[in-house]
């Protein structure tokens, strides 16, 4: 029986960034659900469990704090907060990464969460 891919909820206020992140993570073998905005994200958190939640850098700090609180209310999962250059890491997030570090750094951080070199067992 094949291992199920780790499930990720990716949240952003920027649809193009959200779709790019979804494509990148799926290409690496992860199962990705994308949420555009606060309402969509909280609905997904209430209805599904995820192995990781990524909160994008397009989300203002105040909204990001509220999203992290909502995720914690409905899921016992790790949270990766992407931040703009110069922003401080969000309290409540397990991991933080500057978005300027690029897609390779994002993939490495996500893979590290799951303790493996690759998301798929091809």
HELIX and SHEET records of a PDB file:
HELIX    1   1 UNK A   15  UNK A   27  1                                  13    
HELIX    2   2 UNK A   38  UNK A   47  1                                  10    
HELIX    3   3 UNK A   61  UNK A   74  1                                  14    
HELIX    4   4 UNK A   99  UNK A  101  5                                   3    
HELIX    5   5 UNK A  102  UNK A  113  1                                  12    
SHEET    1   A 5 UNK A  31  UNK A  36  0                                        
SHEET    2   A 5 UNK A   7  UNK A  12  1                                        
SHEET    3   A 5 UNK A  52  UNK A  55  1                                        
SHEET    4   A 5 UNK A  78  UNK A  83  1                                        
SHEET    5   A 5 UNK A  95  UNK A  98  1                                        
END                                                                             
